[in-house]
Amino acid sequence: MYDVTKTYLDTHEAQLTVIFDDKTVQDEMRIAARGISRKTNIPGFRKGKAPYAIVLRYFGEEAILQEATEKMLDKFYPEIVDQVEVEPYGPGRLEDVQVNPLTFKIRVPMQPTVELGDYRSLRLPWAEPEVTEEELSAALEQVRDEHVVLEPAERAAQLDDEVYVDVIGLLDDEELINEENAQVVLTEERIFITPGFIEELVGMQAGDERTFTLALSEEEEEPELRGAMVSFTVKMRDVFERVLPELDDALASTAGNFETLEELELDLSRRILEHKSGHAKDDYSNALVQALIAQADVHYPPMMLEEEIEDMIKQTDEHFQHEHKISLEDALRLQGQTMEQHRATLQPHADQRLKRLLVLTKFAQQEAIDVNDDEVVLEYSNLFNTVGLPDELKSQRLDLNSQLGQALRVSLHTRKVMERLMQIGRGEIAEVVEEDAKADDATQAIEDTELGTVQPAMGVSDESPAPDVEPEEAAES
């Protein structure tokens, strides 16, 4: 019927060369001829009844062979792929067809492969986040700032005051800025419009008007405005002295449901620690993922990369349509970029996304990380408690197959994967396995005692005692 040879390509594809024997080709051409005769009026014959020789003479061998070739590809392809033991990722692509003998050359994308290596030995240093005195002091100052009292100042503006001004900025006699009653806190750390602007306001009293020229920042979003000289006219409306409250129990009770300043400090420390811990875990897990990817051997076909790029383009286009009411293609055109150029810029990002997905999926499989329905329901309940929804909504049963149910499952699975990876990175997995092994030994001893299989204490022991297992070996078992 046919012979097949298989060649593996560097692109993680298999190239199949299929050579059909003459009898198979002739049989398929006759089947194709009958199909053609059913769809065509041939003089002197009813549809589908014309002999093969007549159809061959009427349409020509080349046309019938082309029709047969298209049918043969659909007919024999699954059988061919199964015969050569190739597990395709997607449909194959016919690259070449030759006649005499009829030969197909088919490129087949293969399923991705991932080898993680000795990932259980992966280690990265981890330091538990702590709240420094400087961080707590800064948080307390922010609380004071949020409860500042503004008192009218019958004097010229000073640093640490709060003022209200009208501002007009002209660039080449064209109005660039026009703000009325703008609120400005006069501190050296803050920047209003451009560096140097706040310093110009110091010394002005309510009712004063001042004109000055300053250069715009070199970090302006619009390139043509970077460093541009702008003429500002400022009218001072009001000057207020900012009176910060004392750090005491009264401030604590004003800032929240706290009786003492110490309670406020504890709450601020807790929130700062939660914030720092979240960022630290994100940074640590991302570093571990990158290290895991770096040591992994990952291969995938070009088709997967093309699909990933298409997915990224689709997501970006939907974002532009929703946020800016413009298509991605139109946005690129405004930037002087073609879609093909944009695809080229996306390729490295798509490659990283693919590798991350494939590596973490393989990691989850090898660690047997899964999420059961009860865990999803509990996550649903925790979500309701976190956002503080009414009790009547909490009682509503979660549809596990709904979009929300699936999203919660994915989120929970991702979190469990990252937690396991961090346990490995911190060297905690070996300890857990060792503790489990000890617990299993203790349980087995109890069971043996109950069954009467433990030897009496007469110096008689098993001739082949179980060998000691090091934590590293236990982790691999």
C-alpha positions as CSV (number, residue, x, y, z in Angstrom):
1,M,0.0,0.0,0.0
2,Y,2.7,2.5,1.0
3,D,6.0,2.8,2.7
4,V,6.8,5.5,5.3
5,T,10.1,6.9,6.5
6,K,10.4,9.3,9.4
7,T,12.9,12.0,10.0
8,Y,13.1,14.2,13.2
9,L,13.7,17.9,12.6
10,D,15.4,20.4,14.8
11,T,12.1,22.3,15.0
12,H,10.5,19.5,17.1
13,E,8.6,18.3,14.1
14,A,8.7,15.0,12.2
15,Q,9.0,14.9,8.4
16,L,7.2,11.9,7.0
17,T,7.9,10.7,3.4
18,V,5.1,8.4,2.2
19,I,5.5,6.5,-1.0
20,F,2.3,4.8,-2.4
21,D,2.4,1.7,-4.6
22,D,0.8,1.9,-8.1
23,K,-2.1,-0.4,-7.2
24,T,-3.2,1.8,-4.3
25,V,-2.9,5.0,-6.5
26,Q,-5.0,3.4,-9.2
27,D,-7.6,2.2,-6.8
28,E,-7.9,5.7,-5.3
29,M,-8.0,7.3,-8.7
30,R,-11.0,5.1,-9.6
31,I,-12.7,6.1,-6.4
32,A,-12.0,9.8,-7.2
33,A,-13.3,9.4,-10.8
34,R,-16.6,8.0,-9.5
35,G,-16.9,11.0,-7.2
36,I,-16.2,13.4,-10.1
37,S,-18.8,11.6,-12.3
38,R,-21.4,12.0,-9.6
39,K,-21.0,15.8,-9.6
40,T,-20.6,16.3,-13.4
41,N,-22.8,15.8,-16.4
42,I,-21.0,13.6,-18.9
43,P,-22.8,13.2,-22.2
44,G,-24.4,9.8,-22.7
45,F,-24.2,8.8,-19.1
46,R,-26.2,9.3,-15.9
47,K,-24.4,10.9,-13.0
48,G,-22.0,8.5,-11.4
49,K,-22.5,5.8,-14.1
50,A,-19.7,6.8,-16.6
51,P,-17.0,4.2,-16.9
52,Y,-13.5,5.0,-15.5
53,A,-12.0,5.2,-19.0
54,I,-14.6,7.7,-20.1
55,V,-14.1,9.9,-17.0
56,L,-10.3,9.6,-17.5
57,R,-10.6,10.7,-21.2
58,Y,-13.1,13.5,-20.3
59,F,-11.1,15.1,-17.4
60,G,-7.6,13.9,-17.9
61,E,-5.3,11.9,-15.6
62,E,-3.8,14.9,-13.9
63,A,-7.2,16.2,-12.7
64,I,-8.2,12.8,-11.4
65,L,-4.9,12.3,-9.7
66,Q,-5.1,15.7,-8.0
67,E,-8.6,14.8,-6.7
68,A,-7.4,11.4,-5.5
69,T,-4.4,13.0,-3.8
70,E,-6.5,15.3,-1.7
71,K,-8.8,12.4,-0.7
72,M,-5.8,10.1,0.1
73,L,-4.3,12.6,2.5
74,D,-7.4,12.8,4.6
75,K,-7.9,9.0,4.4
76,F,-4.5,7.7,5.2
77,Y,-3.0,10.4,7.4
78,P,-4.3,9.1,10.8
79,E,-3.1,5.6,9.9
80,I,0.3,6.9,8.8
81,V,0.9,8.9,11.9
82,D,-0.1,5.9,14.1
83,Q,2.1,3.6,12.2
84,V,5.3,5.7,12.7
85,E,4.4,6.3,16.4
86,V,4.3,10.0,16.2
87,E,2.0,11.9,18.7
88,P,1.1,15.0,16.8
89,Y,0.4,18.3,18.6
90,G,-1.7,19.5,15.7
91,P,-2.6,18.8,12.0
92,G,0.3,18.0,9.7
93,R,1.2,20.1,6.7
94,L,1.7,18.7,3.2
95,E,4.9,20.2,1.9
96,D,5.4,18.4,-1.4
97,V,3.7,16.0,-3.7
98,Q,5.6,14.0,-6.4
99,V,4.3,11.5,-8.9
100,N,5.9,8.3,-10.3
101,P,5.7,7.1,-7.7
102,L,3.2,9.1,-5.8
103,T,5.0,10.6,-2.8
104,F,3.8,12.8,0.0
105,K,6.1,14.8,2.2
106,I,4.3,15.8,5.4
107,R,5.6,17.9,8.3
108,V,4.0,16.9,11.6
109,P,4.3,19.1,14.7
110,M,5.0,16.9,17.7
111,Q,3.7,17.2,21.3
112,P,6.0,19.4,23.5
113,T,8.5,17.6,25.7
114,V,9.8,18.9,29.0
115,E,12.6,17.4,31.1
116,L,12.9,19.2,34.5
117,G,16.2,17.7,35.6
118,D,16.9,17.4,39.3
119,Y,14.5,20.1,40.3
120,R,14.2,18.8,43.9
121,S,17.7,20.1,44.5
122,L,16.8,23.6,43.4
123,R,17.7,26.1,46.1
124,L,17.6,29.9,46.4
125,P,18.2,31.9,49.5
126,W,15.1,33.1,51.3
127,A,14.9,35.8,54.0
128,E,11.7,36.4,56.0
129,P,10.5,40.0,55.5
130,E,10.7,42.2,58.5
131,V,9.2,45.6,59.3
132,T,11.9,48.2,60.0
133,E,11.6,51.2,62.3
134,E,11.9,53.5,59.3
135,E,9.0,51.8,57.6
136,L,6.8,52.0,60.6
137,S,7.8,55.6,61.2
138,A,6.9,56.5,57.5
139,A,3.5,54.8,57.9
140,L,2.8,56.7,61.1
141,E,3.8,60.0,59.3
142,Q,1.4,59.1,56.5
143,V,-1.4,58.6,59.1
144,R,-0.6,62.0,60.5
145,D,-0.6,63.5,57.0
146,E,-4.0,62.0,56.3
147,H,-5.4,63.7,59.4
148,V,-3.7,67.0,59.0
149,V,-5.5,70.2,60.1
150,L,-5.3,73.2,57.7
151,E,-5.2,76.6,59.4
152,P,-5.3,79.9,57.4
153,A,-1.9,81.6,57.4
154,E,-1.8,85.4,57.3
155,R,1.7,85.3,55.9
156,A,3.8,84.3,52.9
157,A,3.9,80.7,51.9
158,Q,6.6,78.5,53.5
159,L,7.8,75.0,53.0
160,D,5.4,72.4,54.5
161,D,2.4,74.8,53.8
162,E,-0.5,73.8,51.7
163,V,-1.6,76.4,49.0
164,Y,-4.3,76.8,46.4
165,V,-3.2,78.4,43.1
166,D,-4.4,79.3,39.6
167,V,-1.8,78.3,37.0
168,I,-1.4,79.2,33.3
169,G,1.5,77.8,31.3
170,L,2.4,79.1,27.9
171,L,4.7,77.4,25.4
172,D,5.6,79.6,22.4
173,D,2.6,81.8,23.3
174,E,0.2,78.8,23.1
175,E,-1.6,77.8,26.3
176,L,-0.3,74.5,27.5
177,I,-1.6,74.4,31.1
178,N,-4.6,76.0,32.7
179,E,-5.5,74.9,36.2
180,E,-7.7,76.7,38.6
181,N,-7.6,76.3,42.4
182,A,-4.9,73.6,42.2
183,Q,-4.0,72.1,45.6
184,V,-0.2,72.1,46.2
185,V,1.7,70.8,49.3
186,L,5.0,72.7,49.5
187,T,7.6,70.0,50.2
188,E,11.0,69.6,48.6
189,E,10.2,65.9,48.0
190,R,7.2,66.5,45.9
191,I,7.1,67.8,42.3
192,F,4.2,69.8,40.9
193,I,4.1,70.1,37.1
194,T,7.9,70.3,36.8
195,P,11.0,70.5,39.1
196,G,11.5,74.0,40.6
197,F,7.9,74.9,40.5
198,I,7.2,74.5,44.2
199,E,10.3,76.6,45.1
200,E,8.8,79.5,43.0
201,L,5.7,79.5,45.2
202,V,7.5,79.9,48.5
203,G,7.3,83.6,49.6
204,M,4.0,84.3,47.8
205,Q,1.0,85.6,49.9
206,A,-2.7,85.2,49.1
207,G,-3.6,87.5,46.3
208,D,0.0,87.7,44.9
209,E,0.7,86.9,41.2
210,R,4.0,85.8,39.8
211,T,5.4,85.0,36.4
212,F,8.5,82.8,35.9
213,T,10.0,80.4,33.3
214,L,11.0,76.8,33.9
215,A,12.1,73.8,31.7
216,L,9.7,70.9,31.6
217,S,11.1,67.5,32.9
218,E,13.1,65.3,30.5
219,E,10.7,62.5,31.5
220,E,7.6,64.0,29.9
221,E,5.6,61.4,28.0
222,E,5.5,63.5,24.8
223,P,9.0,63.8,23.4
224,E,8.5,67.3,22.0
225,L,7.8,68.6,25.5
226,R,10.9,67.2,27.1
227,G,13.0,70.1,28.3
228,A,10.7,72.7,26.7
229,M,10.8,76.2,28.3
230,V,7.4,77.2,29.6
231,S,6.3,80.6,30.9
232,F,4.1,80.2,34.0
233,T,1.8,82.8,35.5
234,V,0.7,81.8,39.0
235,K,-2.0,83.6,41.2
236,M,-1.9,82.6,44.9
237,R,-5.5,82.1,46.2
238,D,-5.0,80.7,49.8
239,V,-2.1,79.8,52.1
240,F,-2.7,77.3,54.9
241,E,-0.4,76.1,57.6
242,R,-0.5,72.3,57.9
243,V,-0.8,71.3,61.6
244,L,0.0,67.6,62.0
245,P,-1.6,65.8,65.0
246,E,0.5,64.4,67.7
247,L,1.4,60.7,67.7
248,D,-0.8,59.6,70.6
249,D,-3.9,57.6,71.5
250,A,-6.2,60.4,70.3
251,L,-4.7,60.0,66.8
252,A,-5.1,56.2,67.0
253,S,-8.8,56.5,67.8
254,T,-9.3,59.0,65.0
255,A,-7.4,56.8,62.5
256,G,-9.4,53.7,63.2
257,N,-11.0,51.4,65.8
258,F,-8.0,51.6,68.1
259,E,-7.8,52.6,71.8
260,T,-4.1,53.1,72.0
261,L,-1.2,54.2,69.7
262,E,0.4,50.8,70.3
263,E,-2.7,49.1,68.7
264,L,-2.4,51.4,65.7
265,E,1.4,50.6,65.4
266,L,0.7,46.9,65.6
267,D,-2.0,47.1,62.9
268,L,0.3,49.2,60.6
269,S,3.2,46.7,61.2
270,R,0.9,43.8,60.3
271,R,-0.2,45.5,57.1
272,I,3.3,46.5,56.1
273,L,4.5,42.9,56.7
274,E,1.6,41.5,54.6
275,H,2.5,43.9,51.8
276,K,6.2,43.1,52.0
277,S,5.6,39.3,52.3
278,G,3.3,39.4,49.2
279,H,6.0,41.1,47.1
280,A,8.8,39.0,48.5
281,K,6.9,35.8,47.7
282,D,6.2,37.0,44.2
283,D,9.8,37.9,43.6
284,Y,11.0,34.7,45.1
285,S,8.6,32.4,43.2
286,N,9.4,34.2,40.0
287,A,13.1,33.8,40.5
288,L,12.5,30.1,41.2
289,V,10.4,29.7,38.1
290,Q,13.2,31.3,36.0
291,A,15.8,29.0,37.6
292,L,13.5,26.0,36.9
293,I,13.1,27.1,33.3
294,A,16.9,27.6,32.9
295,Q,17.7,24.1,34.0
296,A,14.8,22.4,32.1
297,D,15.1,21.0,28.6
298,V,12.0,22.2,26.7
299,H,11.1,21.5,23.1
300,Y,7.9,22.5,21.2
301,P,6.9,22.9,17.6
302,P,6.7,26.3,15.8
303,M,2.9,25.9,15.6
304,M,2.7,26.4,19.4
305,L,4.7,29.6,19.2
306,E,2.5,30.9,16.4
307,E,-0.6,30.1,18.5
308,E,0.8,31.9,21.5
309,I,1.6,35.0,19.5
310,E,-1.9,35.0,18.0
311,D,-3.3,34.7,21.5
312,M,-1.2,37.7,22.7
313,I,-2.3,39.7,19.7
314,K,-5.9,38.9,20.3
315,Q,-5.7,39.9,24.0
316,T,-4.0,43.2,23.1
317,D,-6.5,44.0,20.3
318,E,-9.4,43.4,22.7
319,H,-7.7,45.7,25.2
320,F,-7.3,48.5,22.7
321,Q,-10.9,48.1,21.4
322,H,-12.2,48.3,25.0
323,E,-10.0,51.0,26.4
324,H,-9.1,53.2,23.4
325,K,-11.9,52.3,20.9
326,I,-9.3,51.5,18.3
327,S,-7.9,48.3,16.8
328,L,-4.4,47.1,17.5
329,E,-3.6,47.3,13.7
330,D,-4.7,50.9,13.6
331,A,-2.7,51.7,16.7
332,L,0.4,50.1,15.2
333,R,-0.2,52.1,12.0
334,L,-0.2,55.3,13.9
335,Q,3.2,54.3,15.4
336,G,4.6,53.5,11.9
337,Q,4.7,49.7,12.6
338,T,3.3,46.8,10.7
339,M,1.6,43.8,12.2
340,E,4.5,41.6,11.1
341,Q,7.0,43.8,12.8
342,H,4.8,43.6,15.9
343,R,4.8,39.8,15.7
344,A,8.6,39.8,15.6
345,T,8.7,41.9,18.8
346,L,6.3,39.5,20.5
347,Q,8.3,36.4,19.7
348,P,10.7,36.5,22.7
349,H,7.8,37.2,25.1
350,A,5.7,34.4,23.6
351,D,8.6,32.0,23.9
352,Q,9.0,32.8,27.6
353,R,5.3,32.5,28.3
354,L,5.2,29.1,26.6
355,K,8.2,27.8,28.4
356,R,6.8,29.0,31.7
357,L,3.5,27.3,31.1
358,L,5.0,24.0,29.9
359,V,7.6,23.8,32.7
360,L,5.0,24.6,35.5
361,T,2.6,22.1,34.0
362,K,5.2,19.4,34.0
363,F,6.2,20.4,37.5
364,A,2.6,20.1,38.7
365,Q,2.3,16.7,37.1
366,Q,5.5,15.3,38.7
367,E,4.5,16.7,42.1
368,A,1.0,15.3,41.7
369,I,-0.5,18.7,42.5
370,D,-4.3,18.8,42.0
371,V,-7.3,20.7,43.2
372,N,-10.4,18.8,44.3
373,D,-14.0,20.1,44.3
374,D,-14.1,20.7,48.0
375,E,-11.1,22.9,47.8
376,V,-12.8,25.0,45.1
377,V,-15.9,25.4,47.2
378,L,-13.8,26.5,50.2
379,E,-12.0,29.0,48.1
380,Y,-15.4,30.3,47.0
381,S,-16.5,30.7,50.6
382,N,-13.3,32.5,51.5
383,L,-13.8,34.8,48.6
384,F,-17.2,35.8,49.9
385,N,-15.9,36.3,53.4
386,T,-13.0,38.5,52.1
387,V,-15.2,40.8,50.0
388,G,-17.9,41.0,52.7
389,L,-20.9,40.0,50.6
390,P,-24.3,39.4,52.2
391,D,-25.1,36.1,53.9
392,E,-27.9,35.3,51.5
393,L,-25.4,35.3,48.6
394,K,-22.9,33.1,50.5
395,S,-25.5,30.3,50.6
396,Q,-25.7,30.2,46.8
397,R,-24.2,27.0,45.5
398,L,-21.2,27.4,43.3
399,D,-21.4,25.9,39.8
400,L,-18.0,24.2,39.5
401,N,-18.2,24.3,35.7
402,S,-19.1,27.9,35.5
403,Q,-16.5,30.6,34.5
404,L,-16.1,31.6,38.1
405,G,-15.7,28.0,39.3
406,Q,-13.1,27.3,36.6
407,A,-11.3,30.6,37.4
408,L,-11.1,29.7,41.1
409,R,-9.8,26.2,40.3
410,V,-7.0,27.6,38.1
411,S,-6.1,30.3,40.7
412,L,-6.0,27.8,43.5
413,H,-3.9,25.3,41.5
414,T,-1.5,28.1,40.5
415,R,-1.1,29.0,44.2
416,K,-0.5,25.4,45.2
417,V,2.1,25.0,42.5
418,M,4.0,28.1,43.6
419,E,3.8,27.1,47.3
420,R,5.3,23.7,46.5
421,L,8.0,25.3,44.4
422,M,8.9,27.7,47.2
423,Q,9.0,24.8,49.7
424,I,11.6,23.1,47.4
425,G,13.5,26.4,47.0
426,R,13.8,26.9,50.7
427,G,14.8,23.2,51.3
428,E,11.6,22.3,53.2
429,I,10.3,19.4,51.0
430,A,13.1,17.0,52.2
431,E,12.2,17.8,55.8
432,V,8.5,17.1,55.2
433,V,9.3,13.8,53.4
434,E,11.5,12.7,56.3
435,E,8.8,13.6,58.9
436,D,6.3,11.6,56.9
437,A,8.6,8.6,56.7
438,K,9.1,8.7,60.5
439,A,5.3,8.9,61.0
440,D,4.8,5.9,58.6
441,D,7.5,3.9,60.5
442,A,5.7,4.7,63.8
443,T,2.3,3.7,62.3
444,Q,3.8,0.4,60.9
445,A,5.3,-0.4,64.3
446,I,1.9,0.0,66.0
447,E,0.2,-2.2,63.3
448,D,2.9,-4.9,63.7
449,T,2.4,-4.9,67.5
450,E,-1.3,-5.3,67.0
451,L,-0.8,-8.2,64.6
452,G,1.8,-9.8,66.9
453,T,4.5,-9.7,64.3
454,V,7.1,-7.9,66.4
455,Q,9.8,-10.2,67.7
456,P,10.2,-10.7,71.5
457,A,13.0,-8.8,73.2
458,M,15.3,-11.9,73.3
459,G,18.1,-10.6,71.1
460,V,16.5,-12.0,68.0
461,S,16.2,-9.5,65.1
462,D,15.3,-9.6,61.4
463,E,18.3,-10.7,59.4
464,S,17.8,-8.0,56.8
465,P,17.1,-4.7,58.6
466,A,15.8,-1.8,56.5
467,P,18.6,0.5,55.4
468,D,18.7,4.1,56.6
469,V,17.2,6.6,54.1
470,E,18.8,10.0,53.8
471,P,16.4,13.0,53.5
472,E,17.6,13.6,49.9
473,E,16.9,10.0,48.9
474,A,13.5,10.1,50.6
475,A,12.6,13.3,48.7
476,E,13.3,11.5,45.4
477,S,11.2,8.4,46.2
